[in-house]
Amino acid sequence: MRRVLARGLLNQRRDITTDRIPDMIVAQLLRRLTAHPDGQLSAEEACELFSAMLDGGIAEIELGALLTALAMRVGAEQLIGFHAATRGHVNRIPLPEGGNTALRPLVIPSYSGTREHPNLMPLIALLVSHFGIPVVVHGTLEGHGRIASASIFRELGVLPCAGLREARSALAEGRIAYLPTALLSPALMQLLSLRNRLGFANCAHEVASLIDPFGGRGMKLLPTEDEAQFARLGAVLLAHGEDATKPQKKKKKKKKKKKKSKTTACSSAARQRAEALLLLRRSVPATGDRTLL
C-alpha cells in the first residue's frame, strides 16, 4: 500500500515505482527545519518522515541533509513521532519465564560510552542482575573514540548475543543479555552507522535509547545529559502511555558555620601589655623572688 505523508508534507504521495519520497517534499522539509529558529515537525509528520528513513525511502544525499538539520533541533513532538515509527521496526523478545515473574526486566541503552569519566553502566547492570532482576542492555558495538560498554562487558565475560534465542536463554539463566542494535532493529542500525560518515550522532541515537524489546513491559533506565533532554524523553514516554520518573538527588547538607567563640577581645593596649610582660618574663633570670614580675 502507498503511504501518504502527513498534512505538513502537502499530502503528496511517494513514488509508486521506487517507494521514495519525492525530492521536492524533502526540500520543503529542509526549508522548514532550517529557515526558522524554532522550525519543528508535528508528531504525525515526524512519524511519516522517520518511517521513510527506516524503509530506505529517502535518497542518500537528502537523508544526510535531513539528519544534519534534525541533529540541530530535536523537539519533543518530533521525538514522539520518531519513536512511534521505530516501534514498528523493533524485534520483540518474550518476557523471561521462571524465577520471579513479578519483576519487570530492566532495559538499559548504551549508545554513547564515556571519554573522560569511568563507564560504570556495566557495574550497575551486574549489580541489578545479582538481585535476580532480568537485565537487557542494547547498543552498538563500536565506541567511536569512547569507552564502549560492549568492550567492558566482553572483558567481564558478557558477550553480545548472536540471536534472539540466545538472548532468551541468557535471561532464563539469570544472565545479562547484551543485544546489538543490528539484532534488535536492522533498519535503525543503518541510520546509526551513518555516524562515521557524518561525524556526529544523529537523532537516531536518541530514538534508539527508547527501544524496549519487551514491547513496553520492560522498565527503562535512560541516561540524560541535562534537564532539557530529561524533559524531552519524559514527554515521549508519557505520550506513549509510559511513566517517567526522575531519581531524586540527595540534598546536600549545608555545612553549619562554626560560630566564633565569644571571647572578650583584648584592647590593643592590653595586648601590648601582655606581650611586654611575656618578654620580661623570658628575660628575667630564674630566681626565687617572684615579686619581679
N, C-alpha and C positions, 0 to 999 in steps of 0.2 A: 504494500500500500504506500501511496505517496503521503509523506508527512508535510503538513502545512506549517510554515513558520508563523510565529506569533504576530499579533497586530502591529507591533512596532517594526516588523520587518516587511511592512507594506503588503502583507498577505500574499506574497508571491510564493510559488512552489519551486521545489527542486527540479533540476533537470532529470527527466524520467530515464534518459539513456545512461547517464553517468551517476545518478543519485548524489549529485553535488549541489551545494548552494551556489546560485549564480554570483559571479564576482561583483556585480552591481550591488547586491544586498550586503556583501561583506564590506564594500567600500562605504556604504551608508552607515554600517555599524561602527566602523573605524572613525568616521567623522563624528558620530555621536559620542564616542568614548574619549576622543582627543580634543574636540573643538571647545568643549565646555569643562571648566574645572570640576564640576560635580556631575559630569556625564555618567549615567548609570543605565543598566538594562533592568527591565522588570524581571520578576522571578520566572514568568512564563517564557519571555524571550530568552533568558539565560538558559533555561532548560532545553529549549529547542536548539540553541546555538551549541551548547556543550554536547548534546546528543549527536549533532552533526560532527563535532570534533572527534568524539569517540568512535563514530561509524566511518571515519575517513572521508566525510563529505565535504571537506574544505581543502582547497589546493595548498600545497606546501608553503608557498610564499605568503599567501593570505593567512595561513594558520600561524606562522611565525609573527606576523604583524599583530594579529589579534591577541596572542599570548603576551606579547610585549605591552600592548595597551592595557590588557586586563591586569598585568602584574603591577601597574602603577596605581590602580584603584580597584579594589575588590570590596564592594559593599555587601551588607547582609542580604539584601534582596537577590543580588546576583549569586551569592554563595548558596542561597536556598534553592535556586533553580539548578545550579551545578550539581548539588547533592542529590536532588530529585532525579536528574538524568543519570547519575552514576549508579544509583541503587538498582537500576535495571541491567547493569553491566558487571555485577559482582557475583562470583560463585559463592554459594552458601555451603555451610557445613552444619550438621545437626548438633544439638546440644549433647555434651558428653553424657554417657549412660553410666550408671553405677555411682558409688560414693554418695556424697550429699548433693542430691539433685536440687535442693532448695537454694544452693549457692549459684548466683549468676556468674558466668565466666567473665573474667576481666580481659578487655581488649585494649592493647597499648600500641599506638602507632609509633614508628621510628623512621623519620624521613629527613632529619636534619643532622644528627650527630653533634659532636662538640669539637671545639677547636682550642679553647683556652682553659676550659674547666673540665674536671673529670666527668666521664659519662657514667652516671650512676643508675641509669634506667635498667640495665640488666640486673643490678643488685635488687632493685625494687621488685622486678618480676620474680626473681628467685625467692625473695622473702615472702611474697604473696603465695607463690606456689607451695612453699614449705608448710603453710597453714591449710593446705588441701583445697585451695581455690583454683579452678581451671584458668590458665593464663594463655592467651594467644597474643603474640607480637607479630605485627606485619609491617613490612617496609622494603626498601631497596637493599641490595647487597653491596652497593658502592658507597663510599664515604665522601667522594668529591672533595678531597683535601681535608676532611674532618675525620674524627674518630667515630666510625660507624658502630652501631650496636651489634650488627651481624658479625663483625670481626671479634668483638668481645665474647659474644655467645659461642662462637666457634672455639675460642680458647677455653671456654668453660665446659665444652663437650655438648653444647646445644647446636646442632646443625640445622640448616634450613630444610624444611620439608620438601620432598620431591613431588608430592601429590596430596590431594585432599584426603585420601585414605590414610596416608601416613600421619597426617595431622590429627585425624580422628583417633588413631591408635595411640599417639602421644598423649592426647588429653585423657583417654580412657585409662592409661597407665599412670596418670598423675604427673606427667612431664610437661614442660613448656613446649608449645608448638609455635615455631617461627615460620610464618607464611610469607614468602616473597610476593611482592605486588604482582609480578608476572603470573603467578599462580592464581591469585585472587581475582585480578581484573587485567587481562592482557591488553584490552583497549586503553585503559587508564595508564598502563605502563608505557605505552607508546608515547603518550604526552609527557610523562615523567622523564623519559630518556632524552627528550629534547633539551634538557638542562645543559648537557655537554656542548651542544651546538649553539644555544642561545647565550650561555654564560651566566645564567641566573635561574633561580627557582621560579616556576610559573604558578598560576592559580591551581593547577592540578595537584600540587603538593599539599595545599591546604584542604582541597577536596578529599585527597587520599587519606588524610588523618581522620576523617569522619567515617571511614568504612567500618561496617560491623558485619563480619562473616556469619553471624548468627541471626541476621535479619531483624535487628532491633532488640533482641533478647539479651544481648551482652551489655556489660557496663563498661563504658569507655573512659579511659584515663587520658585526657587530652592536654598536652603541654601548650602553654601560651606564653608569648613573649611580653605582652603588655595588656593593659586594661581594654584597649580598643579591640584586640584580637579575641580576648575573652568574651566581650560583649557580642562580637560578630558570630563566633562559634555558638554561643549560648542562644542567640536568636535563631540560628539554623536548627539546633536541637529542639527548641520549643515549637518551631514551625512544623516539625515532623513528629510531634507528639511525644518527644522525649524530655527528660529532665536535665537541667543544667545546674549543678551545684558547685560553688566555688569554695575550695578549702579555706577555712579561716586561719589567718595568720595569728600567731601568738603575739599578744600585746607585750610590747617591751616595757618592762618595769622601769618607771622613772627613778633614776638614782636621786635619792634624797641628799640634798646638800647638807653637809655637816655644818651644824651651827657652831660658830666660833664660841668658845667658852668666854663667858662674860667675866673677864678679869679687869680689875681696876688698872687702868693704864697709868703707868707712872709718868709723871710730868718730865719734861726734858731736864729740869733742874735736879729732880730726884734721881733720874737715871745717871746723870753725870756724877752725882754724889756717890752712888753705889759703885760706879766704875772706879772712881778715885779711891774709895775705901778698899776695893779689891786689890788695886795696885799697891796700896800702902801695906796691906796685909802681907803681900808677897815680898815686899822689900824689907820688912822688919825682921830682925834675927829672932830665932826661936828662943824665947825667954819665958820664964815662969810668970812674969808680970803682964797680965792681960789688960792692965789699965792703959797700955799704949794704944790700944785700939778702942 
